[in-house]
Amino acid sequence: MKITEFAGYGDRLIQLMRSVQAGRIVHALLFTGPHGSGKRTMARLFAQAMLCKGMGERPCGVCPACQRFENGTHPDVRVVKPEKKTIGVDEIRDLIDYLALRPYEGGRHIAIIEQADRLTPSAQNALLKTLETPPGDAMFFLISDAPGALLPTILSRCQTVRFTDLSVEDCAGVLVKRGIAPERAGLLSGMAQGSVGRALELDGDKDYMELRERALKSLETLKGPGTVAAAAMPLEDDKGREGAILDIMELWARDLMAVQQGMTPYEVGELARLQRTPLDGRALLLGVMKARSQLQSNVSWPNALENMYFHLTENGNNGRTQLSWQR
Ligand SMILES: [Zn+2]
């Protein structure tokens, strides 16, 4: 994958890279954003580009430096991540000692700190001075989805690159570039609500896709109070997956609400199916929330599910105006 292919961020990162090469910015970058938003991928691509010896667009992905980087064998790269819960001061001292050596390939050292919010306060303090005046041309890449846990003194020494989840369309575009068929890319990015990382997880998760299909079929079977037991049955044995089922139904409910209000759903590829679903999105959403709270108060999963289905259908209109059990 190339930096320019990174929807929404490519241009900005290339600009940043030029600034680094011109020596215009601090040598510490903090990549932040939610899980799956691409911050780690991007930080690694950026770091790789700093070491790439190829001509043209960097990283080229084929030069020896790129290959060593990708294999994790580049001698001038050190990756630090929490082995247990935290990254302690000893690990940071090791890193600082390493950075004091001359880079093996004569270029620069790259230090990548993953889950940087797990640095203990003393580790952060140990890092401060090196972060401000790194030896040689060393560059730091800090990656974190909880930058609030970093000391202000660390934050002030880093240039922050903030990632948000992409739009569903941009996310689908990234998936297509990775070789996923357009229709499936649309479905996955909708389900992942624009998180590329989550979409890729879902793509490899056959169990989840099977569960989703079963959950949606179950909702579609719901056609009146007399169908509650039959609709609920295929899901009642899914002990331990109640949360996942309710998450699937919640996203479906939100998309139903969007469609019923004439807006674009997340699962845009499922528009026709959403339009065919005879349930009221808002009633379904309330049902999901009620079922979650029943599970918390130790109602069994089959009972919570059947209660939800019963309330959704008890007016005989498939829940279109059934909101009474909100009270
Ligand atoms: Zn290269």
py3Dmol code that shows the C-alpha trace and the ligand (Angstrom):
import py3Dmol

protein = """\
ATOM      1  CA  MET A   1       0.000   0.000   0.000  1.00  0.00           C
ATOM      2  CA  LYS A   2       1.186   3.502  -0.767  1.00  0.00           C
ATOM      3  CA  ILE A   3       0.711   6.654   1.220  1.00  0.00           C
ATOM      4  CA  THR A   4      -1.057   8.374  -1.661  1.00  0.00           C
ATOM      5  CA  GLU A   5      -3.665   5.592  -1.648  1.00  0.00           C
ATOM      6  CA  PHE A   6      -4.638   6.380   1.880  1.00  0.00           C
ATOM      7  CA  ALA A   7      -7.967   8.040   1.318  1.00  0.00           C
ATOM      8  CA  GLY A   8      -8.372  11.350   3.003  1.00  0.00           C
ATOM      9  CA  TYR A   9      -4.876  11.467   4.510  1.00  0.00           C
ATOM     10  CA  GLY A  10      -2.374  10.916   1.713  1.00  0.00           C
ATOM     11  CA  ASP A  11      -1.880  14.554   0.741  1.00  0.00           C
ATOM     12  CA  ARG A  12      -1.527  15.747   4.291  1.00  0.00           C
ATOM     13  CA  LEU A  13       1.041  13.093   5.123  1.00  0.00           C
ATOM     14  CA  ILE A  14       3.097  13.755   2.033  1.00  0.00           C
ATOM     15  CA  GLN A  15       3.192  17.410   3.025  1.00  0.00           C
ATOM     16  CA  LEU A  16       4.315  16.425   6.517  1.00  0.00           C
ATOM     17  CA  MET A  17       6.986  14.183   5.059  1.00  0.00           C
ATOM     18  CA  ARG A  18       8.372  17.007   2.960  1.00  0.00           C
ATOM     19  CA  SER A  19       8.520  19.151   6.094  1.00  0.00           C
ATOM     20  CA  VAL A  20      10.468  16.433   7.886  1.00  0.00           C
ATOM     21  CA  GLN A  21      12.903  16.126   5.019  1.00  0.00           C
ATOM     22  CA  ALA A  22      13.363  19.880   4.978  1.00  0.00           C
ATOM     23  CA  GLY A  23      14.031  19.745   8.732  1.00  0.00           C
ATOM     24  CA  ARG A  24      11.115  22.014   9.451  1.00  0.00           C
ATOM     25  CA  ILE A  25       9.261  20.135  12.172  1.00  0.00           C
ATOM     26  CA  VAL A  26      10.005  18.405  15.436  1.00  0.00           C
ATOM     27  CA  HIS A  27      11.298  14.880  15.178  1.00  0.00           C
ATOM     28  CA  ALA A  28       8.455  13.371  17.120  1.00  0.00           C
ATOM     29  CA  LEU A  29       5.092  12.536  15.638  1.00  0.00           C
ATOM     30  CA  LEU A  30       2.079  11.351  17.564  1.00  0.00           C
ATOM     31  CA  PHE A  31      -0.498   9.409  15.564  1.00  0.00           C
ATOM     32  CA  THR A  32      -3.835   9.336  17.354  1.00  0.00           C
ATOM     33  CA  GLY A  33      -7.316   8.110  16.514  1.00  0.00           C
ATOM     34  CA  PRO A  34      -9.800   5.348  17.296  1.00  0.00           C
ATOM     35  CA  HIS A  35      -9.058   1.651  16.881  1.00  0.00           C
ATOM     36  CA  GLY A  36      -9.054   0.712  13.217  1.00  0.00           C
ATOM     37  CA  SER A  37      -8.758   4.261  11.897  1.00  0.00           C
ATOM     38  CA  GLY A  38      -5.415   3.583  10.223  1.00  0.00           C
ATOM     39  CA  LYS A  39      -3.045   5.438  12.523  1.00  0.00           C
ATOM     40  CA  ARG A  40      -0.689   2.491  13.020  1.00  0.00           C
ATOM     41  CA  THR A  41      -0.571   1.603   9.330  1.00  0.00           C
ATOM     42  CA  MET A  42       0.096   5.217   8.481  1.00  0.00           C
ATOM     43  CA  ALA A  43       2.771   5.702  11.144  1.00  0.00           C
ATOM     44  CA  ARG A  44       4.580   2.621   9.859  1.00  0.00           C
ATOM     45  CA  LEU A  45       4.354   3.739   6.239  1.00  0.00           C
ATOM     46  CA  PHE A  46       5.676   7.137   7.212  1.00  0.00           C
ATOM     47  CA  ALA A  47       8.560   5.593   9.165  1.00  0.00           C
ATOM     48  CA  GLN A  48       9.350   3.279   6.255  1.00  0.00           C
ATOM     49  CA  ALA A  49       9.396   6.235   3.883  1.00  0.00           C
ATOM     50  CA  MET A  50      12.020   7.900   6.082  1.00  0.00           C
ATOM     51  CA  LEU A  51      14.364   4.950   5.521  1.00  0.00           C
ATOM     52  CA  CYS A  52      13.464   4.062   1.919  1.00  0.00           C
ATOM     53  CA  LYS A  53      16.329   4.316  -0.572  1.00  0.00           C
ATOM     54  CA  GLY A  54      14.107   3.963  -3.624  1.00  0.00           C
ATOM     55  CA  MET A  55      13.579   6.516  -6.359  1.00  0.00           C
ATOM     56  CA  GLY A  56      10.211   8.146  -6.884  1.00  0.00           C
ATOM     57  CA  GLU A  57       7.372   7.737  -4.451  1.00  0.00           C
ATOM     58  CA  ARG A  58       8.403   6.571  -1.013  1.00  0.00           C
ATOM     59  CA  PRO A  59       8.174   4.064   0.501  1.00  0.00           C
ATOM     60  CA  CYS A  60       8.846   2.127  -2.694  1.00  0.00           C
ATOM     61  CA  GLY A  61       8.291  -1.242  -1.010  1.00  0.00           C
ATOM     62  CA  VAL A  62      11.018  -2.953  -3.069  1.00  0.00           C
ATOM     63  CA  CYS A  63      14.400  -1.507  -2.039  1.00  0.00           C
ATOM     64  CA  PRO A  64      16.438  -3.474   0.535  1.00  0.00           C
ATOM     65  CA  ALA A  65      15.661  -0.904   3.251  1.00  0.00           C
ATOM     66  CA  CYS A  66      11.912  -1.230   2.625  1.00  0.00           C
ATOM     67  CA  GLN A  67      12.102  -5.004   2.641  1.00  0.00           C
ATOM     68  CA  ARG A  68      14.018  -5.074   5.903  1.00  0.00           C
ATOM     69  CA  PHE A  69      11.535  -2.644   7.399  1.00  0.00           C
ATOM     70  CA  GLU A  70       8.589  -4.773   6.345  1.00  0.00           C
ATOM     71  CA  ASN A  71      10.230  -7.961   7.672  1.00  0.00           C
ATOM     72  CA  GLY A  72      10.964  -6.307  10.979  1.00  0.00           C
ATOM     73  CA  THR A  73      14.716  -6.783  10.475  1.00  0.00           C
ATOM     74  CA  HIS A  74      15.837  -3.225   9.736  1.00  0.00           C
ATOM     75  CA  PRO A  75      18.738  -2.586  12.132  1.00  0.00           C
ATOM     76  CA  ASP A  76      17.894   1.095  12.556  1.00  0.00           C
ATOM     77  CA  VAL A  77      14.312   0.573  13.648  1.00  0.00           C
ATOM     78  CA  ARG A  78      13.269  -0.132  17.204  1.00  0.00           C
ATOM     79  CA  VAL A  79       9.641  -0.884  18.055  1.00  0.00           C
ATOM     80  CA  VAL A  80       8.566  -0.539  21.669  1.00  0.00           C
ATOM     81  CA  LYS A  81       5.187  -1.806  22.831  1.00  0.00           C
ATOM     82  CA  PRO A  82       3.714  -2.885  26.153  1.00  0.00           C
ATOM     83  CA  GLU A  83       4.779  -6.453  26.894  1.00  0.00           C
ATOM     84  CA  LYS A  84       2.493  -6.540  29.902  1.00  0.00           C
ATOM     85  CA  LYS A  85       0.190  -3.715  30.914  1.00  0.00           C
ATOM     86  CA  THR A  86       2.637  -0.855  30.722  1.00  0.00           C
ATOM     87  CA  ILE A  87       5.864   0.325  29.119  1.00  0.00           C
ATOM     88  CA  GLY A  88       8.280   0.936  31.968  1.00  0.00           C
ATOM     89  CA  VAL A  89      11.243   3.210  32.504  1.00  0.00           C
ATOM     90  CA  ASP A  90      13.792   0.419  31.860  1.00  0.00           C
ATOM     91  CA  GLU A  91      12.470  -0.171  28.368  1.00  0.00           C
ATOM     92  CA  ILE A  92      12.749   3.540  27.629  1.00  0.00           C
ATOM     93  CA  ARG A  93      16.337   3.669  28.979  1.00  0.00           C
ATOM     94  CA  ASP A  94      17.207   0.744  26.681  1.00  0.00           C
ATOM     95  CA  LEU A  95      15.730   2.673  23.794  1.00  0.00           C
ATOM     96  CA  ILE A  96      17.702   5.805  24.651  1.00  0.00           C
ATOM     97  CA  ASP A  97      20.954   3.796  24.830  1.00  0.00           C
ATOM     98  CA  TYR A  98      20.187   2.283  21.448  1.00  0.00           C
ATOM     99  CA  LEU A  99      19.541   5.703  19.901  1.00  0.00           C
ATOM    100  CA  ALA A 100      22.932   6.927  21.155  1.00  0.00           C
ATOM    101  CA  LEU A 101      24.668   4.442  18.805  1.00  0.00           C
ATOM    102  CA  ARG A 102      25.386   5.371  15.216  1.00  0.00           C
ATOM    103  CA  PRO A 103      22.697   4.212  12.797  1.00  0.00           C
ATOM    104  CA  TYR A 104      23.876   0.985  11.182  1.00  0.00           C
ATOM    105  CA  GLU A 105      22.997   2.066   7.654  1.00  0.00           C
ATOM    106  CA  GLY A 106      24.296   5.582   8.150  1.00  0.00           C
ATOM    107  CA  GLY A 107      20.855   7.174   7.882  1.00  0.00           C
ATOM    108  CA  ARG A 108      18.623   7.753  10.855  1.00  0.00           C
ATOM    109  CA  HIS A 109      17.178   5.785  13.714  1.00  0.00           C
ATOM    110  CA  ILE A 110      13.452   5.237  13.875  1.00  0.00           C
ATOM    111  CA  ALA A 111      11.736   4.603  17.198  1.00  0.00           C
ATOM    112  CA  ILE A 112       8.135   3.454  17.081  1.00  0.00           C
ATOM    113  CA  ILE A 113       6.239   3.432  20.371  1.00  0.00           C
ATOM    114  CA  GLU A 114       2.940   1.586  20.081  1.00  0.00           C
ATOM    115  CA  GLN A 115       0.154   2.166  22.617  1.00  0.00           C
ATOM    116  CA  ALA A 116       2.201   5.078  23.897  1.00  0.00           C
ATOM    117  CA  ASP A 117      -0.503   5.875  26.462  1.00  0.00           C
ATOM    118  CA  ARG A 118       0.751   2.788  28.335  1.00  0.00           C
ATOM    119  CA  LEU A 119       4.055   4.514  29.119  1.00  0.00           C
ATOM    120  CA  THR A 120       4.305   4.892  32.885  1.00  0.00           C
ATOM    121  CA  PRO A 121       4.773   8.489  34.106  1.00  0.00           C
ATOM    122  CA  SER A 122       8.417   7.783  34.959  1.00  0.00           C
ATOM    123  CA  ALA A 123       8.965   6.263  31.515  1.00  0.00           C
ATOM    124  CA  GLN A 124       7.456   9.393  29.984  1.00  0.00           C
ATOM    125  CA  ASN A 125       9.735  11.590  32.075  1.00  0.00           C
ATOM    126  CA  ALA A 126      12.742   9.519  31.018  1.00  0.00           C
ATOM    127  CA  LEU A 127      11.751  10.029  27.405  1.00  0.00           C
ATOM    128  CA  LEU A 128      11.273  13.807  27.549  1.00  0.00           C
ATOM    129  CA  LYS A 129      14.794  15.023  26.956  1.00  0.00           C
ATOM    130  CA  THR A 130      15.493  12.577  24.121  1.00  0.00           C
ATOM    131  CA  LEU A 131      12.218  13.498  22.513  1.00  0.00           C
ATOM    132  CA  GLU A 132      13.212  17.147  22.494  1.00  0.00           C
ATOM    133  CA  THR A 133      16.767  16.726  21.240  1.00  0.00           C
ATOM    134  CA  PRO A 134      17.058  13.282  19.689  1.00  0.00           C
ATOM    135  CA  PRO A 135      20.568  12.060  18.873  1.00  0.00           C
ATOM    136  CA  GLY A 136      21.435  12.285  15.197  1.00  0.00           C
ATOM    137  CA  ASP A 137      18.415  12.422  12.969  1.00  0.00           C
ATOM    138  CA  ALA A 138      16.405   9.985  15.058  1.00  0.00           C
ATOM    139  CA  MET A 139      12.654  10.158  14.611  1.00  0.00           C
ATOM    140  CA  PHE A 140       9.976   9.122  17.065  1.00  0.00           C
ATOM    141  CA  PHE A 141       6.589   7.751  16.083  1.00  0.00           C
ATOM    142  CA  LEU A 142       4.185   7.534  18.985  1.00  0.00           C
ATOM    143  CA  ILE A 143       0.903   5.741  18.374  1.00  0.00           C
ATOM    144  CA  SER A 144      -2.047   6.008  20.730  1.00  0.00           C
ATOM    145  CA  ASP A 145      -5.813   5.825  20.812  1.00  0.00           C
ATOM    146  CA  ALA A 146      -5.864   7.470  24.254  1.00  0.00           C
ATOM    147  CA  PRO A 147      -3.453  10.414  24.012  1.00  0.00           C
ATOM    148  CA  GLY A 148      -5.115  11.987  27.059  1.00  0.00           C
ATOM    149  CA  ALA A 149      -3.030   9.599  29.170  1.00  0.00           C
ATOM    150  CA  LEU A 150       0.194  11.240  27.975  1.00  0.00           C
ATOM    151  CA  LEU A 151       1.839  14.006  30.006  1.00  0.00           C
ATOM    152  CA  PRO A 152       1.336  17.517  28.605  1.00  0.00           C
ATOM    153  CA  THR A 153       5.117  17.803  28.379  1.00  0.00           C
ATOM    154  CA  ILE A 154       5.185  14.818  26.011  1.00  0.00           C
ATOM    155  CA  LEU A 155       2.273  16.127  23.954  1.00  0.00           C
ATOM    156  CA  SER A 156       3.885  19.537  23.565  1.00  0.00           C
ATOM    157  CA  ARG A 157       7.006  17.929  22.074  1.00  0.00           C
ATOM    158  CA  CYS A 158       5.085  15.953  19.468  1.00  0.00           C
ATOM    159  CA  GLN A 159       3.466  16.973  16.244  1.00  0.00           C
ATOM    160  CA  THR A 160       0.054  15.322  16.403  1.00  0.00           C
ATOM    161  CA  VAL A 161      -1.485  13.626  13.382  1.00  0.00           C
ATOM    162  CA  ARG A 162      -5.096  12.937  14.226  1.00  0.00           C
ATOM    163  CA  PHE A 163      -7.046  10.195  12.506  1.00  0.00           C
ATOM    164  CA  THR A 164     -10.785   9.859  12.494  1.00  0.00           C
ATOM    165  CA  ASP A 165     -12.791   7.061  10.963  1.00  0.00           C
ATOM    166  CA  LEU A 166     -13.268   7.630   7.259  1.00  0.00           C
ATOM    167  CA  SER A 167     -16.597   8.173   5.587  1.00  0.00           C
ATOM    168  CA  VAL A 168     -18.180   4.873   4.591  1.00  0.00           C
ATOM    169  CA  GLU A 169     -17.448   5.675   0.930  1.00  0.00           C
ATOM    170  CA  ASP A 170     -13.756   6.416   1.531  1.00  0.00           C
ATOM    171  CA  CYS A 171     -13.444   3.295   3.656  1.00  0.00           C
ATOM    172  CA  ALA A 172     -14.988   1.208   0.866  1.00  0.00           C
ATOM    173  CA  GLY A 173     -12.533   2.810  -1.564  1.00  0.00           C
ATOM    174  CA  VAL A 174      -9.592   1.697   0.587  1.00  0.00           C
ATOM    175  CA  LEU A 175     -10.981  -1.848   0.741  1.00  0.00           C
ATOM    176  CA  VAL A 176     -11.399  -1.987  -3.045  1.00  0.00           C
ATOM    177  CA  LYS A 177      -7.758  -0.956  -3.447  1.00  0.00           C
ATOM    178  CA  ARG A 178      -6.877  -3.891  -1.239  1.00  0.00           C
ATOM    179  CA  GLY A 179      -8.600  -6.239  -3.660  1.00  0.00           C
ATOM    180  CA  ILE A 180     -12.018  -6.626  -2.070  1.00  0.00           C
ATOM    181  CA  ALA A 181     -14.925  -6.682  -4.550  1.00  0.00           C
ATOM    182  CA  PRO A 182     -16.815  -3.357  -4.593  1.00  0.00           C
ATOM    183  CA  GLU A 183     -20.132  -4.769  -3.398  1.00  0.00           C
ATOM    184  CA  ARG A 184     -18.552  -6.558  -0.451  1.00  0.00           C
ATOM    185  CA  ALA A 185     -16.381  -3.520   0.297  1.00  0.00           C
ATOM    186  CA  GLY A 186     -19.537  -1.415   0.586  1.00  0.00           C
ATOM    187  CA  LEU A 187     -21.145  -3.913   2.938  1.00  0.00           C
ATOM    188  CA  LEU A 188     -18.053  -4.285   5.148  1.00  0.00           C
ATOM    189  CA  SER A 189     -17.330  -0.585   5.416  1.00  0.00           C
ATOM    190  CA  GLY A 190     -20.956   0.072   6.327  1.00  0.00           C
ATOM    191  CA  MET A 191     -20.893  -2.583   9.018  1.00  0.00           C
ATOM    192  CA  ALA A 192     -17.607  -1.192  10.313  1.00  0.00           C
ATOM    193  CA  GLN A 193     -18.998   2.352  10.138  1.00  0.00           C
ATOM    194  CA  GLY A 194     -15.982   3.634   8.247  1.00  0.00           C
ATOM    195  CA  SER A 195     -13.260   1.926  10.276  1.00  0.00           C
ATOM    196  CA  VAL A 196     -10.873   0.281   7.804  1.00  0.00           C
ATOM    197  CA  GLY A 197      -9.289  -1.871  10.502  1.00  0.00           C
ATOM    198  CA  ARG A 198     -12.646  -3.131  11.729  1.00  0.00           C
ATOM    199  CA  ALA A 199     -13.811  -3.787   8.156  1.00  0.00           C
ATOM    200  CA  LEU A 200     -10.734  -5.929   7.496  1.00  0.00           C
ATOM    201  CA  GLU A 201     -11.336  -7.839  10.724  1.00  0.00           C
ATOM    202  CA  LEU A 202     -14.905  -8.489   9.653  1.00  0.00           C
ATOM    203  CA  ASP A 203     -13.758  -9.612   6.218  1.00  0.00           C
ATOM    204  CA  GLY A 204     -11.791 -12.444   7.767  1.00  0.00           C
ATOM    205  CA  ASP A 205     -14.473 -13.281  10.317  1.00  0.00           C
ATOM    206  CA  LYS A 206     -16.768 -15.906   8.779  1.00  0.00           C
ATOM    207  CA  ASP A 207     -18.445 -16.636  12.123  1.00  0.00           C
ATOM    208  CA  TYR A 208     -19.429 -13.021  12.542  1.00  0.00           C
ATOM    209  CA  MET A 209     -20.831 -12.752   9.015  1.00  0.00           C
ATOM    210  CA  GLU A 210     -22.815 -15.953   9.553  1.00  0.00           C
ATOM    211  CA  LEU A 211     -24.143 -14.642  12.872  1.00  0.00           C
ATOM    212  CA  ARG A 212     -25.152 -11.357  11.279  1.00  0.00           C
ATOM    213  CA  GLU A 213     -27.063 -13.118   8.528  1.00  0.00           C
ATOM    214  CA  ARG A 214     -28.869 -15.280  11.073  1.00  0.00           C
ATOM    215  CA  ALA A 215     -29.743 -12.257  13.228  1.00  0.00           C
ATOM    216  CA  LEU A 216     -31.157 -10.314  10.282  1.00  0.00           C
ATOM    217  CA  LYS A 217     -33.121 -13.346   9.029  1.00  0.00           C
ATOM    218  CA  SER A 218     -34.548 -13.716  12.522  1.00  0.00           C
ATOM    219  CA  LEU A 219     -35.778 -10.107  12.460  1.00  0.00           C
ATOM    220  CA  GLU A 220     -37.270 -10.651   9.021  1.00  0.00           C
ATOM    221  CA  THR A 221     -39.189 -13.698  10.248  1.00  0.00           C
ATOM    222  CA  LEU A 222     -40.944 -11.531  12.814  1.00  0.00           C
ATOM    223  CA  LYS A 223     -44.397 -10.921  11.356  1.00  0.00           C
ATOM    224  CA  GLY A 224     -46.725 -10.787  14.355  1.00  0.00           C
ATOM    225  CA  PRO A 225     -47.077 -12.082  17.928  1.00  0.00           C
ATOM    226  CA  GLY A 226     -47.613 -15.629  16.662  1.00  0.00           C
ATOM    227  CA  THR A 227     -44.161 -15.685  15.044  1.00  0.00           C
ATOM    228  CA  VAL A 228     -42.118 -14.617  18.083  1.00  0.00           C
ATOM    229  CA  ALA A 229     -41.029 -18.098  19.188  1.00  0.00           C
ATOM    230  CA  ALA A 230     -40.094 -19.236  15.687  1.00  0.00           C
ATOM    231  CA  ALA A 231     -38.186 -16.020  14.969  1.00  0.00           C
ATOM    232  CA  ALA A 232     -36.265 -16.124  18.244  1.00  0.00           C
ATOM    233  CA  MET A 233     -35.391 -19.817  18.177  1.00  0.00           C
ATOM    234  CA  PRO A 234     -32.446 -19.716  15.735  1.00  0.00           C
ATOM    235  CA  LEU A 235     -30.663 -17.237  18.039  1.00  0.00           C
ATOM    236  CA  GLU A 236     -31.505 -18.681  21.419  1.00  0.00           C
ATOM    237  CA  ASP A 237     -28.594 -21.106  21.526  1.00  0.00           C
ATOM    238  CA  ASP A 238     -26.019 -18.387  20.893  1.00  0.00           C
ATOM    239  CA  LYS A 239     -24.936 -18.180  24.489  1.00  0.00           C
ATOM    240  CA  GLY A 240     -21.994 -15.811  24.905  1.00  0.00           C
ATOM    241  CA  ARG A 241     -22.783 -13.995  21.640  1.00  0.00           C
ATOM    242  CA  GLU A 242     -25.776 -12.026  22.908  1.00  0.00           C
ATOM    243  CA  GLY A 243     -23.736  -8.829  22.871  1.00  0.00           C
ATOM    244  CA  ALA A 244     -22.660  -9.333  19.265  1.00  0.00           C
ATOM    245  CA  ILE A 245     -26.231 -10.112  18.184  1.00  0.00           C
ATOM    246  CA  LEU A 246     -27.553  -6.994  19.894  1.00  0.00           C
ATOM    247  CA  ASP A 247     -24.770  -4.902  18.310  1.00  0.00           C
ATOM    248  CA  ILE A 248     -25.761  -6.216  14.879  1.00  0.00           C
ATOM    249  CA  MET A 249     -29.405  -5.389  15.589  1.00  0.00           C
ATOM    250  CA  GLU A 250     -28.506  -1.946  16.903  1.00  0.00           C
ATOM    251  CA  LEU A 251     -26.676  -1.031  13.711  1.00  0.00           C
ATOM    252  CA  TRP A 252     -29.605  -2.415  11.719  1.00  0.00           C
ATOM    253  CA  ALA A 253     -32.015  -0.332  13.820  1.00  0.00           C
ATOM    254  CA  ARG A 254     -29.982   2.823  13.283  1.00  0.00           C
ATOM    255  CA  ASP A 255     -29.908   2.166   9.563  1.00  0.00           C
ATOM    256  CA  LEU A 256     -33.657   1.507   9.524  1.00  0.00           C
ATOM    257  CA  MET A 257     -34.183   4.853  11.237  1.00  0.00           C
ATOM    258  CA  ALA A 258     -31.959   6.550   8.668  1.00  0.00           C
ATOM    259  CA  VAL A 259     -33.817   4.956   5.749  1.00  0.00           C
ATOM    260  CA  GLN A 260     -37.213   5.685   7.309  1.00  0.00           C
ATOM    261  CA  GLN A 261     -36.181   9.342   7.619  1.00  0.00           C
ATOM    262  CA  GLY A 262     -34.943   9.464   4.044  1.00  0.00           C
ATOM    263  CA  MET A 263     -31.251   9.560   4.999  1.00  0.00           C
ATOM    264  CA  THR A 264     -28.330   7.412   3.890  1.00  0.00           C
ATOM    265  CA  PRO A 265     -27.725   4.316   6.019  1.00  0.00           C
ATOM    266  CA  TYR A 266     -24.242   3.141   7.040  1.00  0.00           C
ATOM    267  CA  GLU A 267     -24.858  -0.217   5.408  1.00  0.00           C
ATOM    268  CA  VAL A 268     -25.528   1.518   2.131  1.00  0.00           C
ATOM    269  CA  GLY A 269     -25.197  -1.669   0.091  1.00  0.00           C
ATOM    270  CA  GLU A 270     -28.121  -3.080   2.051  1.00  0.00           C
ATOM    271  CA  LEU A 271     -30.556  -0.340   1.108  1.00  0.00           C
ATOM    272  CA  ALA A 272     -33.043  -2.642  -0.620  1.00  0.00           C
ATOM    273  CA  ARG A 273     -33.043  -5.065   2.275  1.00  0.00           C
ATOM    274  CA  LEU A 274     -33.488  -2.255   4.768  1.00  0.00           C
ATOM    275  CA  GLN A 275     -36.449  -0.952   2.795  1.00  0.00           C
ATOM    276  CA  ARG A 276     -38.026  -4.410   2.843  1.00  0.00           C
ATOM    277  CA  THR A 277     -37.666  -4.817   6.616  1.00  0.00           C
ATOM    278  CA  PRO A 278     -41.130  -4.234   8.127  1.00  0.00           C
ATOM    279  CA  LEU A 279     -39.833  -3.014  11.502  1.00  0.00           C
ATOM    280  CA  ASP A 280     -39.742   0.443  12.958  1.00  0.00           C
ATOM    281  CA  GLY A 281     -36.101   1.449  13.472  1.00  0.00           C
ATOM    282  CA  ARG A 282     -36.737   3.414  16.615  1.00  0.00           C
ATOM    283  CA  ALA A 283     -38.787   0.639  18.220  1.00  0.00           C
ATOM    284  CA  LEU A 284     -36.044  -1.850  17.384  1.00  0.00           C
ATOM    285  CA  LEU A 285     -33.381   0.408  18.857  1.00  0.00           C
ATOM    286  CA  LEU A 286     -35.355   0.768  22.081  1.00  0.00           C
ATOM    287  CA  GLY A 287     -35.876  -2.986  22.097  1.00  0.00           C
ATOM    288  CA  VAL A 288     -32.139  -3.613  21.818  1.00  0.00           C
ATOM    289  CA  MET A 289     -31.415  -1.250  24.690  1.00  0.00           C
ATOM    290  CA  LYS A 290     -34.111  -2.823  26.838  1.00  0.00           C
ATOM    291  CA  ALA A 291     -32.789  -6.326  26.088  1.00  0.00           C
ATOM    292  CA  ARG A 292     -29.281  -5.240  27.112  1.00  0.00           C
ATOM    293  CA  SER A 293     -30.538  -3.938  30.424  1.00  0.00           C
ATOM    294  CA  GLN A 294     -32.550  -7.129  31.000  1.00  0.00           C
ATOM    295  CA  LEU A 295     -29.422  -9.212  30.411  1.00  0.00           C
ATOM    296  CA  GLN A 296     -27.649  -7.066  32.971  1.00  0.00           C
ATOM    297  CA  SER A 297     -30.363  -7.862  35.508  1.00  0.00           C
ATOM    298  CA  ASN A 298     -29.873 -11.569  34.848  1.00  0.00           C
ATOM    299  CA  VAL A 299     -32.874 -12.198  32.631  1.00  0.00           C
ATOM    300  CA  SER A 300     -31.943 -15.192  30.476  1.00  0.00           C
ATOM    301  CA  TRP A 301     -31.004 -14.555  26.860  1.00  0.00           C
ATOM    302  CA  PRO A 302     -33.976 -16.481  25.363  1.00  0.00           C
ATOM    303  CA  ASN A 303     -36.375 -14.559  27.613  1.00  0.00           C
ATOM    304  CA  ALA A 304     -34.814 -11.176  26.881  1.00  0.00           C
ATOM    305  CA  LEU A 305     -34.938 -11.877  23.150  1.00  0.00           C
ATOM    306  CA  GLU A 306     -38.529 -13.101  23.205  1.00  0.00           C
ATOM    307  CA  ASN A 307     -39.595 -10.139  25.352  1.00  0.00           C
ATOM    308  CA  MET A 308     -38.056  -7.820  22.786  1.00  0.00           C
ATOM    309  CA  TYR A 309     -39.741  -9.610  19.885  1.00  0.00           C
ATOM    310  CA  PHE A 310     -43.065  -9.738  21.665  1.00  0.00           C
ATOM    311  CA  HIS A 311     -43.034  -5.993  22.327  1.00  0.00           C
ATOM    312  CA  LEU A 312     -42.006  -5.302  18.765  1.00  0.00           C
ATOM    313  CA  THR A 313     -44.988  -7.185  17.412  1.00  0.00           C
ATOM    314  CA  GLU A 314     -47.704  -6.930  20.036  1.00  0.00           C
ATOM    315  CA  ASN A 315     -49.613  -4.127  18.328  1.00  0.00           C
ATOM    316  CA  GLY A 316     -49.985  -6.366  15.337  1.00  0.00           C
ATOM    317  CA  ASN A 317     -48.355  -3.787  13.126  1.00  0.00           C
ATOM    318  CA  ASN A 318     -44.828  -5.109  13.406  1.00  0.00           C
ATOM    319  CA  GLY A 319     -43.869  -2.370  15.782  1.00  0.00           C
ATOM    320  CA  ARG A 320     -44.433   0.553  13.458  1.00  0.00           C
ATOM    321  CA  THR A 321     -46.011   2.586  16.227  1.00  0.00           C
ATOM    322  CA  GLN A 322     -45.094   0.375  19.145  1.00  0.00           C
ATOM    323  CA  LEU A 323     -43.189   2.598  21.513  1.00  0.00           C
ATOM    324  CA  SER A 324     -45.184   2.068  24.695  1.00  0.00           C
ATOM    325  CA  TRP A 325     -42.691  -0.139  26.450  1.00  0.00           C
ATOM    326  CA  GLN A 326     -40.176   2.669  26.483  1.00  0.00           C
ATOM    327  CA  ARG A 327     -41.846   3.703  29.754  1.00  0.00           C
TER     328      ARG A 327
END
"""
ligand_1 = """\
1
ZN
Zn 12.102 1.657 -0.525
"""
view = py3Dmol.view(width=600, height=400)
view.addModel(protein, "pdb")
view.setStyle({"model": 0}, {"cartoon": {"style": "trace"}})
view.addModel(ligand_1, "xyz")
view.setStyle({"model": 1}, {"stick": {}})
view.zoomTo()
view.show()
